[in-house]
Amino acid sequence: MNVKNQTLVSEFVLLGFQNLHYFKIPLFSLFLLIYIMTVWENVLIIVLVSSSQNLQSPMYFFLQQLSLCDLLGSSNIVTSLLQTVINEEVTFSFFGCITQYSLFCLTEVFECFILAVMSYDRYVAICIPLSYTSIMSHRVCVTFTLMSWALGFGITVITVNLIGTLQFCDQNTINHFFCDLLPIIELSCSDTFLVQLEAIIGTIPVAISPFILICVSYMCIAHAILKIVSNTGRQKAFSTCSSHLAVVVLFYGTLISVYVVPPGKQSQTMIKVLSVIYTIVIPLVNPLIYSLRNKDMNAALKKL
């Protein structure tokens, strides 16, 4: 496309939720309360796992990393969300918008990988219990975590570099409350084929492969649980992975609803609501799911 006579934009306007009128203050208060609770819960889990000797197992180490990821991801999104609720729009520089998307991409990719690693940890604990300590050593856990962060960073750098080659002319309004990839691509007046191709190919190692690993792990876990004779043993084995399974269903369910379902099948408002769930609500719910029924977490909290 010829862009010589068009003005290249250097900032974006996030529209957020439009026409809130009398709901501005209640929604702002609700989202702010959710964020405060999210920070409190995730920081508490990070502190508990770091300070309690009873929580030094691989499962809690990965839970600590998940809490760190949720804390970073929620903090990255909530600022623009609160501003769009009060002001009905917020202006981001091109660099600021790309920075927000970079942090969003990094945390989402890491969460996909860490959920897969956590499912493998539960598989080893239930299906190969005698070798659990040697297989899931602290060194292995740290290696898995660093690899997840490194893969997230590498994929983010590739995507952001491709976005940096795009040009944006005239149109600079994004009908969303944060800088996501699809709305950014839709604004571009240059060829977006490479960015879209990278996004499609990137879903294989980022989302599909971890999801397949999670499904296979739980198929093996279910097969192992069915072999347990006593009902008490079955319940105990299932309780060790039920929390993780609930988090996986919630996380992947919302991601699939937003990014896999064709855009024509749902309104932009529904996309925003689903986006609120996986960017704001899930970081709040994850610590509750893992801690409410967990005796070790409750005991460490009482001791603290």
Residue, then its C-alpha position, 0 to 999 in steps of 0.5 A: m500500500n502506498v503510504k507516502n501521502q498518509t500520516l504515520v501514527s506514533e500513538f494509540v488510543l485504547l477505547g476500553f469499555q464505552n458508554l459506561h455512564y453511571f457504572k464508571i465508579p462501581l466498575f473502577s472500584l471493583f477492578l481496583l479491589i480485584y487487583i489489590m486482592t490479587v497482589w495480596e494473594n500472590v505475594l502471600i503465596i510467594v512469601l509462604v513458599s519461600s519461608s516455609q519448610n513444609l512447602q519446599s516440594p516441586m509442586y509449591f515451587f511451580l506454584q510460586q512461579l505461577s503466582l509471580c507470573d500472575l502478579l506481573g501479568s495482572s499489574n501490566i494490564v490493570t493500569s490501562l483497564l482502570q484508566t479506560v473505565i474512568n476516562e473511557e479512553v487512554t492514549f499510549s505511545f507506540f513504544g508503550c503499547i508494544t511494551q505492554y503487549s511484550l509483557f502480556c505475551l511473555t506472561e501468557v507464554f510462560e503460563c502455558f509452559i508452566l501449567a504443562v510442567m506442573s501437569y508433568d510434575r503431578y504425573v510423576a508424583i502419581c504414576i512414578p512415586l518411587s522415582y519422584t524425588s530423583i526425577m523432580s529434583h530442585r535442579v530439574c525444577v529450576t531448569f524447567t522454570l528457566m526454560s519456560w521464561a527463556l522460551g517466553f522471552g524468545i517468542t516475545v522478541i520474535t513477535v515484537n520485532l515483526i510488529g516493529t516492521l509494521q507501519f500505522c497510518d491515520q487510524n490509531t484507535i484500538n477497541h480494547f482495554f489493552c494492546d493485544l496482537l490482533p487489534i494492533i495488526e488490524l490497524s496496520c496499513s502495511d503487509t501483515f502476512l509475516v506477523q500473522l504467519e508467525a502468530i499461527i505457527g507460534t501457537i504450536p509450541v506455545a499453546i497446542s504442544p503444552f495442551i497436548l502434554i497436559c491432556v496426555s499427563y492427565m490421561c495417564i493420571a486417570h488410568a493410574i487412579l483407577k487402578i487404586v483399590s481404596n476409595t481413600g487412596r483415589q480421593k487423595a490422589f485426585s485431590t493432589c491434581s484437582s486444583h491444577l486441573a481446574v486452573v488449566v480448564l479456566f485458563y485454556g477455556t478463556l484463551i480458546s474462546v478469545y483466540v480460536v473462536p472465529p471473530g464473527k461468532q462473538s461481539q467485541t464486548m464479549i471478547k473484552v469480557l473474556s479478556v477481563i477473565y483471563t487477564i484480571v480474574i484468573p490471577l485472582v482465582n488461581p491462589l484461591i483454588y490452590s490454597l483453600r483446600n490445601k492443608d499445607m498452605n493453610a498450616a504455613l499461613k497459620k504459622l506465619 
